[in-house]
Amino acid sequence: MKSLDCGHFPSPHGEHTTGTARFNNEEMCWDCAYKIEKGDAIKHGNIFAYLSEDGKKVTNWPGMVFSDNLHFLCNMTDNFGGERTYLRFRFNGDVWSGFAMGKGMYLRARKTKLKSLY
């Protein structure tokens, strides 16, 4: 098996994924991709992630956990039947606020100046 640009081998994966991610045209394992995603989120103050299927965690695509300390604010349905879940979560010691398109769906959030999830 060939090593990736990060120097590691592909991560264990299911039948529908390759076990690799691409950043800046470099192929890397999921552990290295997680470190880059986390660093970018902290640096830029926004994150694109996923709300887990059970709604208890904020994760990246392969399911590596960014946060399991969540507070749900409300659920809303738009005029077209789309669901939005508004929430706050603690990530890297800060409170982040954003919305997900429902459980198991993508989530967008920004770092806030809040001290509490409530």
C-alpha positions as CSV (number, residue, x, y, z in Angstrom):
1,M,0.0,0.0,0.0
2,K,1.3,3.4,-1.0
3,S,1.8,6.1,1.7
4,L,0.0,9.5,1.2
5,D,1.4,13.0,0.9
6,C,1.1,13.3,4.7
7,G,3.4,10.3,5.1
8,H,0.7,8.0,6.5
9,F,-1.4,5.3,5.0
10,P,-5.1,5.7,4.1
11,S,-7.5,5.6,7.1
12,P,-9.7,2.5,7.6
13,H,-12.9,3.2,5.7
14,G,-16.2,1.8,4.5
15,E,-17.1,0.6,1.0
16,H,-18.1,4.1,-0.3
17,T,-15.1,6.1,0.8
18,T,-11.4,6.0,0.0
19,G,-10.0,6.6,3.5
20,T,-8.3,9.8,2.3
21,A,-9.0,13.5,2.1
22,R,-7.5,16.3,-0.2
23,F,-6.2,19.7,1.0
24,N,-4.2,22.0,-1.2
25,N,-3.9,19.2,-3.8
26,E,-2.3,16.9,-1.3
27,E,-3.8,13.5,-0.4
28,M,-3.8,12.8,3.3
29,C,-5.3,10.4,6.0
30,W,-8.3,11.4,8.0
31,D,-6.3,12.1,11.1
32,C,-4.1,14.7,9.3
33,A,-7.2,16.2,7.6
34,Y,-8.9,16.5,11.0
35,K,-6.0,18.5,12.4
36,I,-6.1,20.8,9.4
37,E,-9.9,21.3,9.6
38,K,-9.7,22.0,13.3
39,G,-6.8,24.4,12.9
40,D,-8.6,26.3,10.1
41,A,-11.8,26.5,12.1
42,I,-9.9,28.0,15.1
43,K,-7.9,30.4,12.9
44,H,-10.9,31.7,10.8
45,G,-13.7,31.4,13.4
46,N,-16.1,29.4,11.3
47,I,-16.6,25.8,10.7
48,F,-18.4,23.5,8.2
49,A,-19.1,20.2,9.9
50,Y,-21.9,17.7,10.4
51,L,-24.4,17.0,13.1
52,S,-24.2,13.3,14.0
53,E,-27.1,10.9,13.1
54,D,-28.1,10.8,16.8
55,G,-27.8,14.6,17.1
56,K,-25.4,14.4,20.0
57,K,-22.1,15.4,18.4
58,V,-20.6,17.9,15.9
59,T,-18.2,15.9,13.6
60,N,-16.3,16.0,10.4
61,W,-17.2,13.9,7.4
62,P,-15.5,10.6,8.7
63,G,-17.2,11.2,12.1
64,M,-14.2,12.5,14.1
65,V,-15.7,14.6,17.0
66,F,-15.3,18.3,17.2
67,S,-17.8,18.6,20.1
68,D,-20.2,16.6,22.1
69,N,-21.2,19.5,24.4
70,L,-24.3,20.8,22.6
71,H,-27.3,23.0,23.5
72,F,-30.2,23.1,21.0
73,L,-31.9,26.4,20.7
74,C,-34.8,25.6,18.3
75,N,-35.9,23.7,15.2
76,M,-37.5,25.6,12.3
77,T,-39.1,24.5,9.0
78,D,-39.0,26.8,6.1
79,N,-41.8,27.4,3.5
80,F,-40.4,24.5,1.4
81,G,-40.3,21.9,4.1
82,G,-36.6,22.2,4.8
83,E,-35.6,21.7,8.4
84,R,-33.0,23.9,10.3
85,T,-31.7,23.1,13.8
86,Y,-30.2,26.0,15.6
87,L,-27.6,25.2,18.2
88,R,-24.6,26.2,20.2
89,F,-21.7,24.0,21.1
90,R,-18.4,24.2,22.9
91,F,-15.3,23.7,20.7
92,N,-11.7,24.4,21.7
93,G,-12.9,26.1,24.9
94,D,-15.1,28.6,23.0
95,V,-18.9,28.8,22.4
96,W,-19.9,28.4,18.7
97,S,-23.3,29.1,17.2
98,G,-24.8,27.9,14.0
99,F,-27.4,25.7,12.3
100,A,-27.6,22.2,10.8
101,M,-30.0,21.0,8.2
102,G,-31.1,18.2,10.6
103,K,-29.5,15.1,12.2
104,G,-26.9,13.6,10.0
105,M,-26.7,16.7,7.8
106,Y,-24.2,19.5,7.4
107,L,-23.7,22.2,9.9
108,R,-22.3,25.7,9.6
109,A,-21.2,27.7,12.7
110,R,-19.2,30.6,13.9
111,K,-17.2,31.3,17.0
112,T,-19.1,33.7,19.4
113,K,-18.1,35.9,22.3
114,L,-20.6,34.1,24.5
115,K,-19.3,32.4,27.7
116,S,-22.3,30.0,28.2
117,L,-24.2,27.7,25.9
118,Y,-27.4,28.8,27.5
